[in-house]
Amino acid sequence: MTVLTRAPSPATTPGSGAAPGRPPSRPRRTNPLGALGGLLWLVVVLVPVYWVVVTSLRTREGFFDANPLAVPSDPTLDNYRQVLDNGFTHYLLNSLAVTAGATALTLAVSFLAAYAVVRGTSRALRWTFSVFLLGLAIPLQATIIPVYYLIAQANMYDTLTAIALPSAAFAIPLTVVILVNFLRDIPDELYESMRADGAGHWRMLWSLALPLSRPALITVTIYDALNVWNGFLFPLILTQSPDKRVLPLFVWSFQGEFTVNVPAVLAAVVLSTLPILALYVIGRRQLIGGMTAGFGK
């Protein structure tokens, strides 16, 4: 008697390594050119950072004698000591105050404006969003004379407020654009559900839009804080007293009439970078998520 047997299917063949009913997994493809390009870009980024740190550990005379990329044979912290002895802490506090004030004002105004643009229905709000877009096309350098005149007329010249207010004003347009694109991705059903429960706009703003916008808010916070922290033109034009200097002007003060103490300047650069670096380390995950969110549609 002949017995008919059914041949095993490819998905259940012994030794195939695949689960029953599932297609075999595809082998991973390698991208050596992409890996090589990423490695080269990493070198391009890290070499200047390495040079800055190494040079800040050299003496002023050793800066001209040794190989610029060689590790100093007698590293010294005198440059950092010189920076700290010249009032670095005072200028650090000035920069922190300006950056915190400008960033907080930017986030408060931009988030409220972005929510109004997304949830509003009037034409006036649409025109308001167009005005914010127009603000992206106006360069900061083209408005420095009107800004100086307004600050002087408001009796705020040579104050930290004179730096914070214009910095926030020029940061608002881009921040609004980013937050608007993010808030538009929040489903309308969530708003309608809260509205059915009797929630108003302020409740929805605080309990729904704000928690869901955390990645975007952290992204714009780091971006705006970095721009204000590194700002040079507004502090240079709108202040003149030494006690009102911020860190960019403090670093610039190490430049003499005929010579520049390069190791000391780079030591000041390293110290002034640490607060922003710490801010990035704290919010790096939200920063990456916020940079890719809000643009999926």
KEKE-3310 file (N, C-alpha, C; in steps of 0.2 Angstrom, whole numbers, plus 5000, padded with zeros to 4 digits):
npx = (5004:5003:5009:5004:5013:5015:5025:5036:5033:5042:5042:5042:5052:5064:5078:5078:5077:5067:5052:5036:5025:5030:5040:5057:5070:5078:5095:5105:5110:5126:5133:5147:5152:5144:5147:5161:5160:5153:5163:5173:5167:5165:5179:5182:5174:5178:5192:5195:5189:5197:5209:5206:5205:5217:5226:5222:5228:5241:5256:5258:5270:5273:5263:5267:5278:5277:5270:5254:5244:5249:5251:5253:5269:5271:5258:5247:5237:5236:5231:5217:5216:5219:5208:5198:5202:5199:5186:5177:5166:5157:5153:5148:5137:5130:5128:5120:5108:5104:5102:5092:5081:5078:5075:5065:5055:5053:5049:5036:5029:5029:5023:5010:5006:5008:4998:4986:4986:4985:4973:4964:4951:4949:4952:4962:4971:4977:4984:4992:5001:5007:5014:5023:5031:5036:5045:5056:5063:5070:5085:5095:5106:5102:5093:5099:5101:5088:5084:5093:5090:5077:5079:5087:5078:5069:5076:5084:5096:5113:5110:5106:5093:5092:5098:5092:5078:5078:5084:5075:5065:5069:5070:5058:5050:5055:5053:5040:5036:5041:5034:5021:5020:5022:5011:5001:5001:4995:4981:4964:4954:4957:4957:4943:4938:4941:4935:4922:4921:4920:4931:4940:4950:4961:4963:4964:4976:4985:4984:4984:4990:5003:5009:5011:5018:5031:5044:5046:5046:5058:5067:5067:5070:5084:5089:5086:5092:5105:5108:5106:5116:5128:5127:5133:5132:5122:5125:5137:5133:5123:5127:5139:5146:5159:5154:5143:5145:5144:5148:5153:5158:5167:5176:5181:5188:5200:5208:5222:5229:5240:5243:5237:5231:5231:5230:5223:5211:5206:5204:5194:5184:5182:5177:5166:5158:5154:5141:5131:5134:5131:5117:5113:5117:5107:5095:5096:5089:5076:5078:5082:5071:5062:5067:5063:5050:5033:5034:5029:5018)
npy = (4994:5011:5025:5042:5056:5073:5086:5095:5113:5128:5137:5129:5120:5109:5116:5128:5139:5149:5155:5146:5150:5163:5173:5170:5180:5194:5196:5207:5222:5230:5246:5252:5263:5273:5272:5275:5288:5294:5292:5300:5312:5313:5314:5326:5335:5332:5335:5349:5352:5344:5351:5364:5361:5355:5366:5375:5370:5374:5384:5402:5404:5391:5389:5393:5386:5371:5357:5359:5350:5341:5333:5343:5343:5348:5351:5364:5373:5386:5395:5393:5397:5410:5415:5413:5421:5434:5438:5429:5422:5432:5437:5425:5423:5434:5430:5419:5425:5433:5424:5415:5423:5428:5416:5411:5421:5420:5407:5407:5417:5412:5399:5402:5409:5400:5390:5398:5400:5387:5382:5392:5401:5412:5424:5434:5427:5419:5428:5433:5423:5423:5435:5431:5422:5431:5437:5429:5432:5444:5450:5451:5460:5471:5478:5484:5497:5503:5496:5499:5513:5512:5505:5515:5525:5520:5520:5509:5506:5499:5489:5473:5469:5475:5467:5455:5457:5461:5449:5439:5444:5442:5428:5423:5421:5409:5400:5400:5394:5381:5376:5377:5368:5357:5356:5355:5341:5335:5325:5330:5324:5323:5336:5338:5329:5333:5345:5341:5337:5349:5357:5372:5383:5387:5377:5366:5370:5369:5356:5347:5352:5357:5346:5336:5343:5343:5337:5346:5358:5357:5356:5369:5376:5373:5376:5390:5395:5392:5401:5414:5413:5413:5425:5440:5453:5461:5462:5469:5482:5487:5488:5495:5496:5488:5479:5474:5465:5450:5433:5431:5444:5445:5435:5441:5451:5447:5449:5459:5475:5473:5459:5443:5433:5417:5404:5407:5413:5402:5394:5401:5399:5386:5385:5393:5385:5374:5375:5375:5363:5354:5357:5352:5338:5334:5336:5329:5318:5322:5332:5326:5319:5330:5337:5329:5328:5333:5336:5326:5325)
npz = (5000:4996:5004:5005:5008:5014:5008:5018:5022:5017:5027:5038:5038:5045:5054:5047:5055:5055:5062:5063:5050:5048:5037:5032:5040:5033:5028:5035:5028:5024:5025:5019:5014:5019:5033:5032:5028:5039:5049:5045:5046:5060:5063:5058:5066:5079:5079:5079:5092:5100:5098:5104:5117:5120:5117:5127:5138:5136:5139:5136:5129:5124:5115:5102:5100:5100:5091:5085:5087:5096:5112:5126:5134:5146:5154:5159:5171:5172:5163:5164:5178:5177:5169:5178:5188:5183:5184:5179:5185:5188:5175:5170:5177:5173:5159:5161:5167:5157:5147:5153:5155:5142:5135:5143:5141:5127:5125:5132:5126:5112:5113:5118:5106:5096:5100:5099:5085:5080:5085:5084:5074:5067:5054:5057:5065:5056:5048:5058:5059:5047:5049:5058:5050:5041:5050:5050:5038:5041:5044:5058:5059:5051:5058:5069:5072:5073:5084:5094:5095:5100:5112:5119:5120:5129:5140:5144:5141:5142:5151:5157:5153:5141:5133:5134:5129:5115:5110:5113:5105:5092:5092:5093:5081:5073:5083:5085:5073:5073:5084:5080:5070:5077:5086:5077:5074:5085:5089:5084:5091:5104:5109:5107:5116:5129:5128:5128:5141:5148:5148:5146:5135:5142:5151:5142:5136:5146:5152:5141:5128:5133:5140:5129:5121:5125:5120:5109:5115:5123:5113:5106:5117:5120:5108:5107:5118:5116:5105:5111:5121:5114:5108:5101:5095:5100:5114:5112:5106:5114:5127:5138:5150:5160:5170:5165:5155:5145:5143:5129:5126:5137:5133:5121:5127:5130:5120:5115:5111:5102:5103:5106:5118:5116:5122:5134:5129:5123:5134:5141:5132:5133:5146:5146:5137:5145:5152:5142:5136:5147:5147:5135:5137:5147:5140:5128:5123:5121:5113:5101:5098:5097:5086:5075:5076:5072:5059:5051:5043)
capx = (5000:5007:5007:5006:5015:5015:5031:5036:5033:5048:5042:5042:5057:5068:5084:5078:5078:5062:5046:5031:5021:5034:5045:5063:5072:5083:5101:5107:5115:5131:5135:5154:5153:5141:5151:5167:5158:5152:5169:5177:5164:5167:5185:5181:5171:5182:5199:5195:5187:5203:5214:5204:5206:5224:5229:5221:5233:5248:5258:5258:5276:5272:5258:5271:5284:5275:5265:5247:5240:5253:5249:5259:5274:5270:5252:5246:5230:5237:5226:5210:5216:5219:5201:5193:5204:5197:5179:5173:5160:5152:5151:5144:5130:5126:5125:5114:5102:5101:5099:5086:5076:5076:5073:5058:5050:5052:5044:5030:5025:5029:5019:5003:5005:5007:4992:4981:4986:4983:4966:4960:4948:4948:4957:4967:4976:4981:4988:4997:5006:5011:5019:5029:5035:5040:5051:5062:5067:5073:5091:5097:5110:5098:5088:5102:5100:5081:5084:5097:5086:5071:5082:5089:5072:5066:5080:5086:5103:5118:5107:5105:5087:5093:5101:5087:5072:5079:5086:5069:5061:5072:5070:5051:5047:5057:5051:5032:5035:5042:5029:5015:5020:5021:5004:4996:5000:4990:4974:4958:4949:4959:4954:4936:4936:4942:4930:4915:4921:4919:4937:4941:4956:4967:4964:4967:4983:4990:4984:4985:4995:5009:5013:5012:5023:5037:5050:5047:5048:5065:5071:5067:5074:5091:5091:5086:5097:5112:5109:5107:5122:5133:5126:5139:5131:5117:5129:5142:5130:5118:5130:5146:5150:5162:5151:5137:5147:5142:5154:5156:5162:5173:5182:5184:5192:5207:5212:5225:5230:5244:5244:5231:5233:5227:5228:5219:5205:5203:5202:5188:5179:5180:5173:5159:5154:5152:5134:5127:5135:5127:5110:5112:5117:5101:5089:5098:5084:5070:5080:5082:5064:5058:5069:5060:5043:5030:5035:5027:5012)
capy = (5000:5017:5031:5049:5061:5080:5089:5101:5119:5131:5140:5124:5115:5109:5119:5134:5144:5153:5153:5144:5155:5169:5173:5171:5186:5196:5198:5215:5225:5234:5252:5254:5270:5278:5271:5279:5295:5296:5292:5306:5318:5313:5317:5334:5338:5331:5338:5356:5352:5342:5357:5369:5358:5354:5372:5379:5368:5376:5391:5406:5403:5385:5389:5394:5381:5364:5355:5361:5344:5336:5334:5347:5339:5351:5355:5369:5376:5393:5399:5393:5401:5417:5417:5413:5427:5440:5439:5424:5420:5437:5437:5419:5425:5439:5427:5415:5429:5435:5418:5412:5428:5428:5410:5410:5425:5417:5401:5409:5420:5408:5394:5404:5411:5394:5387:5402:5399:5380:5381:5398:5400:5419:5426:5438:5423:5417:5434:5434:5418:5426:5440:5427:5419:5437:5439:5425:5435:5450:5449:5455:5466:5476:5481:5485:5504:5505:5492:5504:5519:5510:5504:5521:5529:5516:5520:5502:5506:5497:5485:5466:5469:5478:5462:5450:5458:5460:5442:5436:5446:5438:5421:5421:5419:5402:5396:5399:5390:5375:5374:5377:5362:5351:5356:5353:5334:5333:5324:5335:5320:5324:5342:5337:5325:5338:5350:5338:5337:5355:5361:5378:5384:5387:5370:5361:5372:5367:5349:5343:5354:5358:5339:5333:5347:5343:5337:5352:5364:5356:5357:5376:5379:5372:5380:5398:5397:5392:5407:5419:5412:5415:5432:5445:5460:5465:5464:5474:5488:5489:5489:5498:5495:5481:5474:5472:5461:5443:5429:5432:5450:5443:5431:5446:5456:5444:5452:5465:5479:5470:5452:5439:5427:5412:5399:5410:5414:5395:5392:5404:5396:5379:5386:5395:5380:5369:5376:5373:5356:5351:5357:5347:5331:5333:5336:5326:5313:5326:5336:5322:5318:5336:5339:5325:5328:5339:5337:5320:5326)
capz = (5000:4995:5008:5002:5013:5012:5009:5023:5019:5018:5033:5044:5037:5051:5053:5043:5059:5055:5066:5058:5047:5047:5032:5034:5040:5027:5030:5036:5023:5027:5021:5021:5012:5024:5039:5031:5028:5046:5053:5043:5049:5067:5064:5056:5072:5085:5079:5082:5099:5103:5098:5108:5124:5121:5117:5133:5143:5135:5141:5130:5125:5121:5109:5096:5099:5099:5086:5088:5089:5100:5119:5129:5138:5153:5154:5165:5172:5173:5159:5168:5184:5174:5167:5184:5192:5179:5185:5175:5188:5187:5168:5169:5180:5168:5153:5164:5168:5150:5143:5156:5154:5135:5133:5146:5137:5120:5126:5135:5120:5107:5115:5117:5100:5092:5101:5096:5078:5078:5088:5082:5068:5064:5049:5060:5068:5050:5046:5063:5058:5041:5051:5061:5045:5039:5054:5048:5033:5043:5047:5065:5058:5047:5063:5075:5073:5076:5091:5098:5097:5105:5119:5122:5122:5134:5146:5146:5138:5147:5156:5155:5150:5134:5129:5134:5126:5108:5109:5113:5100:5086:5093:5093:5074:5072:5089:5084:5067:5076:5089:5076:5066:5082:5089:5072:5074:5091:5086:5086:5095:5111:5111:5108:5122:5134:5127:5130:5148:5150:5148:5142:5131:5146:5153:5137:5135:5152:5153:5135:5123:5136:5141:5123:5117:5129:5116:5105:5119:5125:5107:5105:5123:5119:5102:5108:5124:5113:5101:5116:5125:5110:5105:5102:5093:5105:5120:5110:5104:5119:5134:5138:5157:5161:5174:5161:5150:5145:5141:5123:5127:5141:5129:5117:5131:5131:5114:5116:5105:5097:5104:5108:5123:5113:5127:5139:5126:5122:5141:5142:5128:5136:5152:5144:5134:5149:5154:5137:5135:5152:5145:5130:5140:5150:5136:5122:5120:5119:5108:5095:5096:5095:5079:5070:5077:5070:5052:5048:5038)
cpx = (5004:5004:5009:5008:5016:5022:5031:5036:5040:5048:5043:5048:5062:5075:5084:5079:5072:5056:5041:5026:5024:5039:5052:5066:5078:5089:5102:5112:5120:5132:5142:5155:5150:5145:5158:5165:5157:5158:5173:5174:5165:5174:5185:5179:5175:5189:5199:5193:5194:5208:5213:5206:5214:5228:5228:5225:5240:5250:5258:5264:5276:5268:5262:5276:5282:5271:5258:5243:5243:5251:5255:5263:5273:5264:5251:5239:5231:5232:5219:5210:5216:5212:5197:5195:5201:5190:5175:5166:5155:5149:5147:5137:5126:5124:5120:5108:5099:5098:5093:5080:5074:5073:5066:5053:5049:5048:5037:5026:5024:5024:5012:5001:5004:5000:4986:4981:4983:4975:4962:4957:4947:4954:4963:4973:4980:4986:4994:5003:5010:5016:5025:5034:5039:5046:5057:5066:5070:5079:5092:5101:5107:5094:5092:5102:5093:5081:5088:5093:5080:5074:5084:5083:5068:5070:5082:5093:5108:5115:5106:5098:5087:5095:5095:5081:5073:5081:5080:5065:5063:5071:5063:5048:5049:5054:5043:5031:5036:5036:5022:5014:5020:5014:4999:4996:4997:4983:4969:4954:4951:4956:4946:4934:4936:4937:4923:4915:4921:4925:4938:4948:4962:4968:4967:4975:4988:4990:4985:4991:5002:5013:5015:5017:5030:5044:5051:5049:5056:5069:5072:5071:5081:5093:5092:5091:5104:5113:5110:5114:5128:5132:5131:5137:5127:5121:5134:5139:5126:5121:5137:5150:5153:5158:5144:5139:5145:5148:5157:5160:5168:5178:5185:5189:5199:5211:5215:5226:5235:5245:5237:5234:5229:5225:5223:5212:5202:5201:5195:5183:5177:5176:5166:5155:5151:5144:5130:5128:5131:5120:5109:5112:5110:5095:5091:5092:5078:5072:5080:5075:5060:5060:5066:5052:5040:5030:5033:5022:5015)
cpy = (5006:5022:5037:5053:5068:5083:5095:5108:5123:5134:5135:5119:5115:5112:5125:5140:5149:5151:5151:5150:5162:5168:5173:5178:5188:5197:5205:5217:5230:5240:5254:5261:5275:5278:5275:5286:5298:5296:5298:5312:5319:5316:5324:5337:5338:5334:5345:5356:5349:5347:5362:5367:5358:5361:5376:5376:5370:5382:5395:5406:5396:5384:5390:5389:5374:5363:5356:5355:5339:5338:5337:5342:5342:5355:5359:5371:5383:5398:5399:5397:5409:5419:5417:5420:5434:5441:5435:5423:5425:5437:5430:5420:5430:5435:5422:5419:5431:5429:5415:5417:5428:5422:5409:5414:5422:5411:5403:5412:5416:5402:5396:5406:5405:5390:5391:5401:5392:5380:5387:5397:5407:5420:5430:5433:5420:5422:5435:5429:5420:5431:5436:5424:5425:5438:5435:5428:5441:5449:5453:5461:5472:5480:5484:5493:5506:5501:5497:5510:5517:5509:5510:5525:5526:5516:5514:5501:5504:5493:5478:5465:5471:5472:5456:5451:5458:5453:5438:5437:5442:5431:5418:5418:5411:5398:5395:5394:5383:5372:5373:5370:5356:5351:5354:5345:5331:5331:5328:5331:5322:5331:5342:5334:5329:5343:5347:5337:5344:5359:5367:5378:5383:5380:5365:5363:5369:5359:5345:5345:5354:5351:5336:5337:5347:5342:5343:5358:5363:5358:5365:5379:5379:5376:5388:5399:5397:5399:5413:5419:5414:5422:5437:5452:5464:5467:5470:5481:5491:5490:5492:5497:5488:5476:5472:5467:5454:5439:5430:5439:5449:5439:5436:5450:5453:5446:5458:5469:5476:5462:5449:5433:5421:5407:5401:5411:5407:5392:5395:5401:5389:5380:5388:5390:5375:5369:5373:5366:5352:5351:5352:5340:5330:5332:5333:5322:5317:5330:5332:5321:5324:5338:5335:5325:5334:5340:5330:5320:5329)
cpz = (5000:5000:5005:5008:5010:5013:5014:5019:5020:5025:5039:5043:5043:5049:5049:5048:5059:5059:5061:5056:5046:5041:5035:5034:5035:5031:5030:5031:5026:5022:5022:5019:5017:5031:5038:5031:5035:5050:5051:5046:5056:5068:5063:5062:5078:5085:5081:5090:5103:5104:5103:5115:5125:5121:5124:5139:5142:5138:5135:5126:5121:5115:5103:5095:5097:5093:5089:5090:5094:5107:5122:5134:5145:5153:5160:5165:5173:5169:5162:5174:5182:5172:5173:5188:5189:5179:5181:5178:5187:5180:5166:5172:5176:5162:5155:5164:5161:5146:5146:5154:5147:5133:5136:5143:5130:5121:5128:5129:5114:5108:5114:5110:5095:5093:5098:5088:5076:5080:5086:5075:5064:5059:5052:5063:5062:5048:5051:5061:5052:5044:5055:5056:5042:5043:5053:5042:5035:5047:5053:5063:5055:5052:5069:5077:5076:5083:5096:5100:5101:5112:5123:5124:5128:5141:5149:5143:5144:5153:5153:5151:5143:5130:5128:5129:5118:5106:5109:5107:5093:5086:5092:5086:5073:5077:5087:5078:5069:5080:5085:5073:5071:5084:5084:5072:5080:5088:5089:5091:5103:5114:5112:5114:5128:5134:5130:5138:5152:5151:5144:5138:5136:5149:5148:5135:5140:5152:5147:5131:5127:5137:5134:5119:5120:5124:5111:5109:5122:5119:5106:5111:5122:5113:5103:5113:5121:5109:5106:5119:5121:5106:5107:5100:5097:5111:5118:5109:5110:5126:5133:5145:5157:5165:5171:5155:5151:5143:5134:5123:5132:5137:5124:5121:5132:5125:5115:5110:5099:5097:5106:5112:5121:5118:5132:5135:5125:5129:5143:5138:5131:5142:5151:5140:5139:5151:5148:5135:5141:5150:5140:5132:5143:5146:5129:5119:5117:5113:5101:5093:5094:5088:5074:5071:5074:5062:5048:5043:5032)
residu = (MET:THR:VAL:LEU:THR:ARG:ALA:PRO:SER:PRO:ALA:THR:THR:PRO:GLY:SER:GLY:ALA:ALA:PRO:GLY:ARG:PRO:PRO:SER:ARG:PRO:ARG:ARG:THR:ASN:PRO:LEU:GLY:ALA:LEU:GLY:GLY:LEU:LEU:TRP:LEU:VAL:VAL:VAL:LEU:VAL:PRO:VAL:TYR:TRP:VAL:VAL:VAL:THR:SER:LEU:ARG:THR:ARG:GLU:GLY:PHE:PHE:ASP:ALA:ASN:PRO:LEU:ALA:VAL:PRO:SER:ASP:PRO:THR:LEU:ASP:ASN:TYR:ARG:GLN:VAL:LEU:ASP:ASN:GLY:PHE:THR:HIS:TYR:LEU:LEU:ASN:SER:LEU:ALA:VAL:THR:ALA:GLY:ALA:THR:ALA:LEU:THR:LEU:ALA:VAL:SER:PHE:LEU:ALA:ALA:TYR:ALA:VAL:VAL:ARG:GLY:THR:SER:ARG:ALA:LEU:ARG:TRP:THR:PHE:SER:VAL:PHE:LEU:LEU:GLY:LEU:ALA:ILE:PRO:LEU:GLN:ALA:THR:ILE:ILE:PRO:VAL:TYR:TYR:LEU:ILE:ALA:GLN:ALA:ASN:MET:TYR:ASP:THR:LEU:THR:ALA:ILE:ALA:LEU:PRO:SER:ALA:ALA:PHE:ALA:ILE:PRO:LEU:THR:VAL:VAL:ILE:LEU:VAL:ASN:PHE:LEU:ARG:ASP:ILE:PRO:ASP:GLU:LEU:TYR:GLU:SER:MET:ARG:ALA:ASP:GLY:ALA:GLY:HIS:TRP:ARG:MET:LEU:TRP:SER:LEU:ALA:LEU:PRO:LEU:SER:ARG:PRO:ALA:LEU:ILE:THR:VAL:THR:ILE:TYR:ASP:ALA:LEU:ASN:VAL:TRP:ASN:GLY:PHE:LEU:PHE:PRO:LEU:ILE:LEU:THR:GLN:SER:PRO:ASP:LYS:ARG:VAL:LEU:PRO:LEU:PHE:VAL:TRP:SER:PHE:GLN:GLY:GLU:PHE:THR:VAL:ASN:VAL:PRO:ALA:VAL:LEU:ALA:ALA:VAL:VAL:LEU:SER:THR:LEU:PRO:ILE:LEU:ALA:LEU:TYR:VAL:ILE:GLY:ARG:ARG:GLN:LEU:ILE:GLY:GLY:MET:THR:ALA:GLY:PHE:GLY:LYS)
# end
